[in-house]
Amino acid sequence: MKNLGFRDKLTGLPKPVRILLWILLALFAYALPLLELPIISTPGVDFGGVLFTVTIYCLVALGLNIVVGYAGLLDLGYVGFYAIGAYTVGILTSFHANWPLLLAIPVAVVAAMVSGVILGAPTLRVRGDYLAIVTLGFGEIIRLTAVNLEWLGDARGIKNIAKPPNIGDEKSGLFEIPHLLWGNGTVLVDTEHPTKFLVFGYIDQVPYYWMGLTAVIIVLIADILIKSSRVGRAWEATREDEDAAELMGVPTFKFKLLAFSTGAFVGGLAGGLYASRQGFINPLSFLLLYSILFLAAVVVGGQGNRWGVLLGAILVAYLPQRFREFDDFRVLAFGAALVLLATLRPEGLIPPRRTVRAKQLEQELDELEQGTDEGEEAARV
Amino acid sequence: MSERILDVQSLTLKFGGLTALDDVSLHINEGEILGLIGPNGAGKTTCFNAITGVYGPTSGDILFQGKSIVGMKKHQITKQGIARTFQNIRLFPTMTALENVLVGADAQHSTGMLTALFRLPKHRREEKQGHDRAMELLRFMGIHRKADELAANLSYGDQRRLEIARAMATGPKLICLDEPAAGFNPAEKVELMDLIRKVRDQGFTVLLIEHDMRLVMGVTDRIVVLEFGRKIAEGSPSDIRDNPAVIAAYLGVDEEDAS
C-alpha cells in the first residue's frame, strides 16, 4: 500500500518536476563515491570499487530480468554470456590482438548476442524446467571450454586487458574532483586524494564506477522504451500463455529468441566492462555460483519489475562488501534472508505493480466472501 | 450466393488409434454465421483447433480465401485473418484489458526492437492506431470503463467479452467463437446473441460452437452437426431442428429403433 502511494505521488507530479527529480537522483548516484557518506561507505574496501561491482550486478540483473522477468524463460546459465563478453574483450585487447577497448566492447556484445541466438534457436522450443537445465549446461560448457582451451588462456586466464581510454592528460585528467572526508561531526574537503576526470588508473576506481553507472542508465532507458512497445507486450503475453499468444498472432518463438539475445547482449556488455576494470580474467570468475547470484538478485528484487531487480542487484552485490567483518556468516545470512523473503514477500521486494494490484483485489474478494465488516470497508476504498 | 471464405475438405484427424475427425467437409460463406454443434466429444473444438493450426490434419485440406492454410504456423494463420476465442478463457491475466486487446492488434503490426527503441515514426503510428482500435473494440463490447483493469480482475462475463474483443483486434475476416455463452445466464445469452449479430454486421464472418440450442437456432444462418467426429447433418436452423439424425444424436435412441 505504502509502495503504491509513493508511485502514485511520483506519477502525479508535473513532467518537468519529475524529470528534475530523476536528474537529481542521477547526479546523486554519480556523486556517491565522492561524498564518502558514513554508514553507506564500505570500511576496509575501496568504495568506488564496490560501487563498480554494484553497477555490474545492476547491468546483469536488468539483462536477466528481460529473459526471466519479462519473457518468463528461466535461464540458469546467464554467466555464460557474461563470460563470452569478458573473454571476447580479453582476446581482442590483449591475448590475440591489440584492439582498443571501445572497439572490442561492441564486438563482445555482438558475440554474446550471437551465442544467445545459437543457444536459443534449438533450445527455446523446450519449456520451463527443461530450458533451465539446458541453460545450466550452457553456462558450465562455456566455463569448461575456457579452462581447457589454450587459445583462451586455459586455467591461467588472460591478463593485461585494455583499460578504457582516458579523457584528457594521463597524469591529471581534464580536472580533479576532491572527495569529502567525514570526521567527528565535521565534514572536510579532502584535496589530497582527488579523483581525476577522467583517468582509468589502477588505484582510483571511481571512473570505472561512472562508466558502469552510465551503462546502467542507458540500458535502463532502453529497457523502459522496449517494454512499453509491441515487443514488451509480446514478451508478457508469451510469458502468460504461450499458446494463446501464438493464436493471437504473436510469433512467440521469434520473440523468445529476441528476449534471449537481448539479455545476452546486456550480459556480454557487463562481462566486457568487468574484464576491462579487472584487467585479468580466468575461468574462476565465471563459476555457476555467479549465475545463481545473478538469478537471486532478480528474484529477490521482484522479477518483472526493473526497479525491483535493481534493488535486488544492489543488495546482493553491496551487502557482503559492507559487512565484510561477518564474512564467515555471509552464506548463512544469505540463506536466512532468502528463506525470510520467501515467506514474507514471495513476489520479491518490489514486485511488478500489476501483481500487487491483482493480489490486492484477490484479498478484497476473499474478505468480502467471509462477509466481515473490514472486508466491506476495504472493498469500498 | 456469396463467396466461400473457408472451405474444409474431407478433414481427417487421428490421434494414434483415435479418430477425432473423420472425413469432415464444411464451408463458410462470407458474411454468414455458421453454427457448429454436436454432443460432447463430437470433435467441435478439435475442428476449431485444426482450422487455427493447433493440430495438423492427418489428411484433407483447409482452404481460407482459396488458399490452403494447412502447415502454416498458428500466428501466420491469425495474420491471414482467422481469429478465435477459447472454450476455457485464456486471457493474459497480468495484463490490463486494454493491453490484452493491444496484443491482438499487434498481429497486424511489425514494430520490432529497433523501431521501438528509437521511437521511430512507425512505432508511434502503430501504437496510436492499435490504441484507437483497441479502445473502439472495448467500447463496442461495453467494457471500455475497465480498460485499465487487469484481465484477471474482470468478472467472468467481461472476460468472455474481452476475449471476443481481443480476437476482433487481430483484424480477422473469420472469427471462431468457442462456446462463448458457457456459464452465462439466460439474460446474458440474449445479450450475447445480439452481440454476435452486431459482430457479423460489422463485416466479420462468424463460426460459432455452442451447446445452447436456443442460442444457436436464434442466431445462426446455417448449422453443421458433428457426432463422433463425423458430420451428420447440415442445413438451416429449421431443417436441423426437424432432422431425425440430429434429434437422435442429442436425445439418444433405443437400440431397436437404431437402424
Interface residues (C-beta under 8 A of the other chain):
Chain A: A222 L225 I226 S229 R230 V231 G232 R233 A234 E236 A237 E240 D241 D243 A244 A245 E246 L247 M248 G249 V250 P251 T252 L258 T262 P352 R354 T355 R357 A358 L361
Chain B: T52 G53 V54 K73 K74 H75 T78 K79 A83 R84 F86 R90 L91 F92 P93 T94 M95 T96 E99 L102 V103 G104 D106 A107 Q108 H109 T111 G112 M113 A116 L117 R119 H123 E126 E127 G130 L150 A152 N153 R166 A167 T170
